Amino acid sequence: MLDFVVAGLSANSVPYVEGLELQRAVHRSVVARERPDTVLLLEHPAVYTAGKRTLPEERPIDDTPVIDVDRGGKITWHGPGQLVGYPILHLQEPVDVVGYVRSLEGILIEVLIEFGIDAVRVPGRSGVWVGEAGHEDKIAAIGIRVAQGVTMHGFALNCSNSLEPYSRIIACGIRDAGVTTMSRVLGRAVDPGELINPITEAFRRTPGLNPAAKPPARLETVRTNA
Protein backbone atom coordinates (compact mmCIF):
# COMPACT_ATOMS: atom_id res chain seq x y z
CA MET A 1 0.00 0.00 0.00
CA LEU A 2 1.18 3.50 -0.85
CA ASP A 3 -0.08 6.71 0.73
CA PHE A 4 0.13 9.96 -1.27
CA VAL A 5 0.22 13.33 0.49
CA VAL A 6 0.03 16.62 -1.41
CA ALA A 7 1.78 18.75 1.19
CA GLY A 8 1.46 22.11 -0.55
CA LEU A 9 1.35 23.58 -4.04
CA SER A 10 1.43 27.08 -5.53
CA ALA A 11 0.50 29.69 -2.89
CA ASN A 12 0.71 26.95 -0.26
CA SER A 13 4.24 25.89 -1.21
CA VAL A 14 6.29 24.39 1.61
CA PRO A 15 9.54 26.05 2.77
CA TYR A 16 12.40 23.64 2.23
CA VAL A 17 13.41 23.29 5.89
CA GLU A 18 9.78 22.66 6.85
CA GLY A 19 9.53 20.04 4.11
CA LEU A 20 12.73 18.38 5.34
CA GLU A 21 11.30 18.19 8.87
CA LEU A 22 8.13 16.64 7.45
CA GLN A 23 10.20 14.09 5.52
CA ARG A 24 12.11 13.11 8.63
CA ALA A 25 8.93 12.72 10.68
CA VAL A 26 7.28 10.56 8.02
CA HIS A 27 10.52 8.57 7.60
CA ARG A 28 10.58 7.74 11.31
CA SER A 29 6.96 6.56 11.15
CA VAL A 30 7.53 4.47 8.02
CA VAL A 31 10.66 2.85 9.50
CA ALA A 32 8.65 1.98 12.63
CA ARG A 33 5.81 0.70 10.41
CA GLU A 34 3.44 3.11 12.12
CA ARG A 35 2.26 4.33 8.71
CA PRO A 36 2.42 2.95 5.17
CA ASP A 37 5.04 3.85 2.62
CA THR A 38 4.32 7.46 1.67
CA VAL A 39 5.00 9.77 -1.27
CA LEU A 40 5.04 13.49 -0.47
CA LEU A 41 4.30 15.80 -3.42
CA LEU A 42 4.81 19.55 -3.15
CA GLU A 43 6.38 22.77 -4.36
CA HIS A 44 9.04 24.78 -2.53
CA PRO A 45 9.70 28.52 -2.50
CA ALA A 46 12.96 29.29 -4.33
CA VAL A 47 15.97 27.64 -2.69
CA TYR A 48 19.30 26.05 -3.59
CA THR A 49 20.15 22.72 -1.96
CA ALA A 50 23.50 20.96 -2.08
CA GLY A 51 24.06 17.24 -1.81
CA LYS A 52 27.09 15.69 -0.18
CA ARG A 53 29.23 15.64 -3.34
CA THR A 54 28.83 19.35 -4.21
CA LEU A 55 32.15 21.11 -4.96
CA PRO A 56 32.81 24.73 -3.91
CA GLU A 57 33.02 25.93 -7.52
CA GLU A 58 29.56 24.49 -8.27
CA ARG A 59 27.84 26.75 -5.73
CA PRO A 60 26.12 30.07 -6.67
CA ILE A 61 28.47 32.66 -8.10
CA ASP A 62 26.67 35.47 -6.23
CA ASP A 63 26.87 33.97 -2.70
CA THR A 64 23.16 33.13 -2.66
CA PRO A 65 22.45 31.02 0.47
CA VAL A 66 22.52 27.26 0.00
CA ILE A 67 21.02 24.58 2.27
CA ASP A 68 23.35 21.60 2.67
CA VAL A 69 21.43 18.33 2.85
CA ASP A 70 22.17 14.64 3.44
CA ARG A 71 21.06 13.34 0.04
CA GLY A 72 23.26 12.07 -2.73
CA GLY A 73 24.05 14.14 -5.78
CA LYS A 74 25.20 17.72 -6.06
CA ILE A 75 23.67 21.18 -6.07
CA THR A 76 20.27 21.95 -7.54
CA TRP A 77 17.48 24.50 -7.32
CA HIS A 78 13.88 24.16 -6.19
CA GLY A 79 11.18 26.75 -6.64
CA PRO A 80 7.75 27.77 -7.94
CA GLY A 81 6.59 25.82 -10.97
CA GLN A 82 8.62 22.72 -10.11
CA LEU A 83 6.96 19.58 -8.73
CA VAL A 84 9.03 17.90 -6.03
CA GLY A 85 8.40 14.33 -4.91
CA TYR A 86 9.72 12.71 -1.76
CA PRO A 87 9.01 8.95 -1.83
CA ILE A 88 9.51 7.47 1.64
CA LEU A 89 9.50 3.77 0.90
CA HIS A 90 10.84 0.48 2.21
CA LEU A 91 13.22 -1.01 -0.35
CA GLN A 92 13.31 -4.74 -0.83
CA GLU A 93 16.35 -6.64 0.44
CA PRO A 94 19.04 -6.65 -0.75
CA VAL A 95 18.77 -2.88 -1.16
CA ASP A 96 19.49 -1.84 -4.76
CA VAL A 97 19.97 1.93 -4.73
CA VAL A 98 20.76 2.19 -8.45
CA GLY A 99 17.70 0.08 -9.27
CA TYR A 100 15.56 2.40 -7.16
CA VAL A 101 16.86 5.48 -8.99
CA ARG A 102 16.11 3.77 -12.30
CA SER A 103 12.55 3.10 -11.08
CA LEU A 104 12.05 6.79 -10.30
CA GLU A 105 13.42 7.71 -13.71
CA GLY A 106 11.05 5.19 -15.30
CA ILE A 107 8.04 6.69 -13.53
CA LEU A 108 8.89 10.19 -14.70
CA ILE A 109 9.65 9.03 -18.25
CA GLU A 110 6.31 7.24 -18.41
CA VAL A 111 4.43 10.33 -17.23
CA LEU A 112 6.28 12.67 -19.58
CA ILE A 113 5.55 10.40 -22.52
CA GLU A 114 1.86 10.57 -21.56
CA PHE A 115 2.16 14.36 -21.93
CA GLY A 116 3.72 13.98 -25.37
CA ILE A 117 7.33 14.60 -24.30
CA ASP A 118 9.93 12.16 -25.65
CA ALA A 119 11.87 11.74 -22.40
CA VAL A 120 14.86 9.42 -22.02
CA ARG A 121 17.68 8.33 -19.76
CA VAL A 122 21.24 9.35 -20.63
CA PRO A 123 23.82 6.64 -19.92
CA GLY A 124 26.11 7.56 -17.05
CA ARG A 125 23.87 10.39 -15.84
CA SER A 126 20.96 10.22 -13.44
CA GLY A 127 17.67 12.04 -13.96
CA VAL A 128 15.43 12.41 -17.00
CA TRP A 129 16.39 14.15 -20.22
CA VAL A 130 14.89 15.45 -23.46
CA GLY A 131 16.41 16.41 -26.80
CA GLU A 132 18.56 14.97 -29.53
CA ALA A 133 21.19 12.39 -28.58
CA GLY A 134 24.30 14.16 -27.41
CA HIS A 135 22.44 17.45 -26.93
CA GLU A 136 19.97 16.56 -24.20
CA ASP A 137 18.62 18.95 -21.57
CA LYS A 138 17.69 17.77 -18.08
CA ILE A 139 14.00 18.04 -17.27
CA ALA A 140 13.99 16.15 -13.96
CA ALA A 141 16.67 15.72 -11.30
CA ILE A 142 16.95 12.87 -8.79
CA GLY A 143 18.83 12.78 -5.50
CA ILE A 144 18.11 10.26 -2.76
CA ARG A 145 19.16 8.88 0.60
CA VAL A 146 18.42 5.46 2.10
CA ALA A 147 18.43 5.10 5.90
CA GLN A 148 17.36 1.94 7.73
CA GLY A 149 16.18 0.52 4.42
CA VAL A 150 13.75 3.41 3.80
CA THR A 151 14.21 6.12 1.17
CA MET A 152 14.23 9.90 1.56
CA HIS A 153 14.50 12.89 -0.79
CA GLY A 154 13.60 12.04 -4.39
CA PHE A 155 12.90 13.94 -7.61
CA ALA A 156 12.29 17.44 -8.93
CA LEU A 157 10.36 17.76 -12.20
CA ASN A 158 10.57 21.06 -14.06
CA CYS A 159 7.03 21.98 -15.07
CA SER A 160 6.76 25.76 -15.56
CA ASN A 161 9.57 27.12 -13.41
CA SER A 162 12.07 29.78 -14.39
CA LEU A 163 15.42 28.53 -15.68
CA GLU A 164 17.27 31.69 -14.66
CA PRO A 165 18.35 30.36 -11.23
CA TYR A 166 20.31 27.57 -12.93
CA SER A 167 22.57 30.15 -14.56
CA ARG A 168 24.16 30.86 -11.15
CA ILE A 169 25.25 27.29 -10.40
CA ILE A 170 26.72 24.19 -12.02
CA ALA A 171 23.46 22.28 -11.75
CA CYS A 172 23.98 18.69 -10.60
CA GLY A 173 27.70 19.21 -11.30
CA ILE A 174 27.12 18.87 -15.06
CA ARG A 175 28.90 21.52 -17.12
CA ASP A 176 28.12 20.35 -20.65
CA ALA A 177 24.31 20.11 -20.62
CA GLY A 178 21.38 22.43 -20.14
CA VAL A 179 18.05 22.30 -18.34
CA THR A 180 14.52 22.67 -19.62
CA THR A 181 10.88 22.51 -18.50
CA MET A 182 7.71 20.79 -19.64
CA SER A 183 6.26 24.19 -20.54
CA ARG A 184 9.23 25.02 -22.74
CA VAL A 185 9.07 21.69 -24.56
CA LEU A 186 5.29 21.71 -25.06
CA GLY A 187 4.89 25.42 -25.77
CA ARG A 188 2.20 25.85 -23.11
CA ALA A 189 2.08 26.47 -19.39
CA VAL A 190 2.11 23.23 -17.38
CA ASP A 191 1.03 23.62 -13.76
CA PRO A 192 2.61 21.20 -11.27
CA GLY A 193 -0.89 20.27 -10.12
CA GLU A 194 -1.47 18.62 -13.52
CA LEU A 195 1.17 16.03 -12.64
CA ILE A 196 -0.29 14.83 -9.34
CA ASN A 197 -2.68 12.19 -10.67
CA PRO A 198 -0.40 10.89 -13.46
CA ILE A 199 2.55 10.49 -11.09
CA THR A 200 0.36 8.89 -8.43
CA GLU A 201 -0.94 6.33 -10.93
CA ALA A 202 2.56 5.64 -12.28
CA PHE A 203 3.82 4.88 -8.77
CA ARG A 204 0.89 2.54 -8.22
CA ARG A 205 1.76 0.65 -11.42
CA THR A 206 5.44 0.21 -10.57
CA PRO A 207 6.47 -3.20 -9.16
CA GLY A 208 9.02 -2.98 -6.39
CA LEU A 209 7.76 0.41 -5.21
CA ASN A 210 4.15 -0.67 -4.80
CA PRO A 211 3.76 -4.28 -3.62
CA ALA A 212 0.30 -4.46 -5.18
CA ALA A 213 1.55 -3.52 -8.64
CA LYS A 214 1.77 -6.04 -11.46
CA PRO A 215 4.50 -5.94 -14.10
CA PRO A 216 3.39 -3.94 -17.14
CA ALA A 217 2.18 -5.98 -20.08
CA ARG A 218 4.21 -3.86 -22.51
CA LEU A 219 7.56 -2.65 -21.29
CA GLU A 220 8.11 -0.60 -24.42
CA THR A 221 5.65 2.01 -23.17
CA VAL A 222 8.67 3.53 -21.41
CA ARG A 223 11.36 4.49 -23.94
CA THR A 224 14.93 4.84 -22.70
CA ASN A 225 18.34 4.91 -24.30
CA ALA A 226 20.13 3.42 -21.27
N, C-alpha and C positions, 0 to 999 in steps of 0.2 A: 504494500500500500504506500502511495505517495501523497503527501499533503502539500498543497500549493498555497502560498501566502503572498498576496500583492501588498507589500508593505508601504508603498507610497509612490505615486506617479505625479508628474507635472507640478502643479502648485503645492502638492503634498510630498514633494521629493524628500528623501531621508538624508540628513547630513552624514558624511562618511563615517565619522567616529560613532555616531548613534547606530548606524547600520552594522558596524563591526561589533558593537556590544550586543546587538540583537543576534547576530550570527553566533557569537560565543555562547549566549544563553541557550539558543536552540541546539547548538552542537552538544552542550552538556546534557540536555534532555534526551537527544537522540542516542548519544553514547550510553546513557543509563536506561535506554529503552522505555523512557517515560512518555515519549511521543513518537509518532512514525517518522520515517525519513521525510524530509521537508525541503521544498525548493522555494526560496525567497526571491521575489521578482520586484524590482524597484528602479527608480531613478535617483541619482545623487545631484546635489548642487555641485558646481564646478570645483574640482579638486584633482591634484596630482597625487598618485600613490606609487611607491617604489618597492618592488620586490627585493628579495635578499641579494640578487646578483647584479643590482644596478651599480654602474660605475659613476664616479664623480662627474665625468665629462658628459654623461647622458642626462644629467639633471637640467632644470630650466636655466636658460642663459641669463634671465633677468632676476634671479634669486627669488622667484615665486615659491612660497612655502610648499613643502612636500611632506606627505605622511608616509613614514616607513612602516611597512607591514610584513607579516610573517609568511606571505605566500611565495611561491616560486615565481620565476620570471623577472622582468626588469620594470622600468618605469612606464606608466601609462597615465591617461587622463580619463576622468569620469565627469559627466555633466549633463545638463538638460538636453533632451532629445536622444539620449543613449539608454537602451534597456540593459540593466545589469541583472544577472542571475546568480544566486548563491545556492547551489545544490548542497544540501547537508545530508549525506547518504552513507549508509554502511556499504563498504566494498566487499565483494566476495573474496574469501581466502583461496590461494595466496593473492595478496593485494597487487594489482597490476596498474600502476599509476599511469603509464603510457597508454594502456588500453582504455583507461577512464577518460583521459584527455581526448583520445580518438572518438570515444562515444559522444562527448560533448560537441566535438567538431561535426560529427555525423548528424546530430540533432539540428544544429544550426544550418548546416548545408541543406538538409531536407526541408526546413522551413523556408529558407531563402529561395530554393527552387520552386516551392509552392507560390511564392510571390513573383516568379518569373525572372529571378536572378540566377545566373549560371555560376554558382559558387563552388569552389574547389579547395582541396588541401594543396599545400606546396611542400614537397619533400624537404625534410630537414628543418621546417619551420612550423611552429604551432599556430593555432588560430585558423580563421577562415578567410579566403581570398577571392577576389574577382579580377577579371582582366585576361589579356592574352598571355600565353605561357612566356615566362621570362620578364613580364612587365606587369605583374599582378599588384594590386593594392589590397591592403588588409581592411576587411570590413567587420571583423569580430576578433577580439583578443581573448585569450584564456590564460589564467594563472590560478593555481590551486595549492592547497595544503591538505595533507592527510594526517590526522592525529587520532590515535586509538582506533584505527580502522575506519574512521568517518571523515568525509571530505568537508572542506571549507573553501571559501572564496569561489571563483567560478569563471563566468564569461561576461563580456561587455560587447553588446551588439550595437553598432552605429546605425541609428535609424534616421534622425533628422538633425543631429547635432552639428555644431560648428566644427570645422577642421582647423581653425586658426590656432587653438591651443597646442596642437601637435607641432607647430612650427618652432616652438620654444624648447623642445626636447628631442632626444633620439628615442622615438617611441619604440618600446619593447627591445631597445638596443639594436634595431635594424636600420642601417644607414642607407641601404640601396633600394628601398621600396617605399611606396606612399601609403596613404590611408584614404578611405572613401566611406560613403554612407549609402544606405538603401535609397534615400531620397535623391541623391546625386545620380545613382545608377538608373533609377526608374523615371526620373524627371518629374516627380511629384512628391509632395510632403507625405512622409510616413510617420505617423505618431507611434511612440513605443507601445501605447495601449493596444494597437492593432496586432501586436505580436503575442499578447498574453495567451489567448486560446490556442493558436497554432503551436507555440512552444510547449504549452501544457500537454497537448495531445501527443506531440512528438516524444516527450519524456515518457508518457504512458505506453507508447508503442515500443520502447527501447528495452530489449532484454538485457539483464545485468544491472540496469538502473531501476527497473520496476519489475519485481518478481512475478507480477501477474501478466507481463507482456509475453507475447508469442513472437518468434522470429518472423520477420516480414516475408511474405510470399515471393516478393521480387526485390532482390537486393539492388538491382540496377536503378531503383528510384532515387538513390543517392549517388551522384556522380562525383568521383574524386580522381585526382591524378597521382595519389600517393602509391 
